[in-house]
């Protein structure tokens, strides 16, 4: 969806992620191969700061409810930062390849990825195999610090399915199913690439295994106007930030 966030909203969102006392103070790095890293900050519970207003906004939540076919809950949200020239890749994977290992019984889940910065081929934009969400869950294993879908199966699917580069302007967003095969390249440009990705699950899809985030909690929706009106960037009350050392699906870069 193009221009789902107007200039005032995206300016507020950029400011929140640029605040060193905001959500990015909880950032960590995972290795992505070739000596490159990806910087992440991941949390549960939207909270009442600017990032929470986005995740609770009617225009985002209502679209996701329509796509998933009913009530949902906020699983997690994360900032994905690729530094200029050195930011790393995400190898081919399905989000449900991660989330299955975290105990979710059904793939009735989705992600909204918001372009906080312009997303281009040069700075490592999203790549997808169109229609691959219909292929079912593929086996995943570790590649560096990430989960990677079966490369032999990916190779065959690339012969059948259309590869698309999802280039986005600031304020655009892409909505996709948890079984969609996707990746993103290295940032070879002089500009950073920051995406704000919000994951939602169908309300009935509580995890079978113990997980700090994976349980139903009703979303308290807010009017779209709350995004630009919110001035809170640093009070993160209610958010629960992930300690990546407790996540079985990633390997953190040694400090």
N, C-alpha and C positions, 0 to 999 in steps of 0.2 A: 504494500500500500504506500503510495507516494504522498509525502507531506502530511502524514497522519499527526505530526507534531508541528505546530506553527513556530515562527521565529522566536516568540517570547518563551514558549515552552522549551524549545531545544536549548535556548540560551540558559535557562534555569537548570536544565539537566546537565549541561556542560559545566556550569559553575559548581554544581554539587559533586561531580566526579573529580573536579580539579581542586577541591578543598582538601588539604592534607589532613584535616581533622574529621573528614567524612568517612565514607565507606572504604576509600582506598588505603586508609591507614592499616587495614587488615589484609593487605595484599600479600601474595606469595607467588613463587615462580615454579613452573614445571618445565623440565627439559623436553624439547621437541625435535631433537636430532640436529646434527651438523653444528653443534655448539651454540644453537639458538634456544631461546626460552620464550614462554608465553607467561604474562603476568595476569593473575586472577585475584578477584576478591569475591567470595561466595557466602550468601547468608540465607536464612529462612526468616519468615515473618516479615511482611512488608514494612511495618513501622509507620511513623508519621513524618518522616523526612521527605525530601523531594523525590527520591527514588521510590519510596513507598507510595506516594501519590500517583506516580506513573503506573505501578503495578496494580493499584486499586482503582484506577480510573475506569469510568464506565465504557469509554470507547475501546479500551484494550480488553477488559474482562468480558464485555458483552460479545465481542467478536469471537473470543475463545470459547465462550459458552455455546455459541451457535455452531462452531466448528466441531466441538467435542460432543454436542448433543445434550447438554444439561449442566447442572451445577458442577463447579469445580473447586479445587483449592490450590493455593499458592504453594508449590513445592519448594522452589528456591529461586533466587535471582543472582546474577553474577555480572561483574565487569570483566571484559576480556580485552586486555590491552596488548597491542603489538607495537613495541618501540620502533622508532624510525631506524631503518637499515639493518637492525639486528633482531627484530621480532620474529618469532618462529611460526611454524605451521601447525595446523591440526590435520592429522592423517584421516583417511576415510573411516567413518564410523557412523553408527546410529546412536542417538541419545539413549534409546532404550537398551543399547548394548551396555551402557553404564548403569542405567536405572534398573534393569533386570537383575544385575549383580547386587544392587542395593535393596532388592526384595520386592519390587513392585510386581504384582501378579499379572496385570494387564498393560498393554501398550497404549491405553487410552489417555495419552499424555501429549503435550505439545510445547513448543518453544516460540516465543516472540523475540526476534533479534532486532534491536533498534540501533540505527546508525547515529551514534553520538558524533563521530567524525565521518567524513566522506569515506565510503568503502569502495576501493578500486582493485583491479587486478594487481596493480603494482604494490599496494600496501596489504595485500592478502585477504581479499574479499571472500565471502562464502561461495563455495562451489557445490552444486547438487546434481544428483542423477534423477532427472524428472521421472516420477512414477515409481521410484524404488521403494516407497513406503508400502507398496503392495507385495513386496517380496518376502515379507516375514522377517523375523529376527535372525540375523547372522551371528555366527560365533565371533567373539572378540577376545583378543589377548593383548598383552602389553607391547607397546612400541615406545621406547624411552619412558617418559612419564605418563603416556596417554594410553587409551584403549584404541585398538585398531581392528576393524572388521576383516574377516578372512580375505587376504589379498588375492587368492586364486578366484574366489567368487566375484570379487570386485572387478577383476580383469575381464571376466566373462560378461558381467552386467554392463560394463562400459561398451561392449559390442552391440548391446541391445537398446540401451537407454540413452537419452539425450543428455549430454553434459552442459550445464548452464552456469555461467558466472553471474552472481547476484550483486551487481554494482548498485550502490545506494548513495543517495545524497543525504546530507544531514536532515534528520527528521523523518526519513523513510523507515519503514519496518517490514520485515518478512515474517510470516506466520507459517510454521511447518510441523508436521506430524513427527512423533518420536521415532518412527521407523524409517524416516527419510535418510538415505545415505548422503552424507555431506562431508566436506573437508574445507580447508582454507590454506592458502599458500603463505610462504614467507613474506615479510614486509621488506621489499627491496627498495622502497622509496625513502624520501627524506621527511615524510610526514607520518605521524603516529596513526594507528587505527584503533579506535575504542568503540566497542559494541556493548550494549546493555542487553543481556539475554535473560528473559523471565520464563521460567518453566512452570506449567500448570498441569494438574492431574484431575481426572474425573473424580467426583466426590466419593465414590464407592471404592476407590483404588488404594486403600491403605496398604502399606508394605507388610509383607509376611514376616520379614526379618526385622530385628531391632535396628532402627535408624533414627537419628535425632530430628529429621525433617519430614519424614514420610508418612504423616498422618493428617487426616482431615481436620481442617480448621476453617470455618466460614470466612469468606472475604468480605470485609466491610467496604463496599464500594464508595467512591467519592465522585463528585461531579468533575468533569474534565477541567473546569476552571480552576480546580484545586492545585493543578500542577504549577501554573504560572503564579498563582497567589501564594504558594508555600515559600517561606523564607528559611525554613529549617534545613540546614545541611549537616549539622554536627550532632544533634541529639538523636542518637541511634537506639533509644530505648525500645525494647521489644524485639529488636533484631537478634538473631542468634547466628554468629559467624562460624563457618566451618573451620575446624582445625584439620588441615589436609593430611596430617599424619594419622588421622583416624578414618580416612577415606580409603576403602579397599580398592578403588578404581583408578587411583592416580599414584604417581611416585613424585615426591617433591624434590626439587633441586637442593642438594646439600648446602647448608649455610657456611 
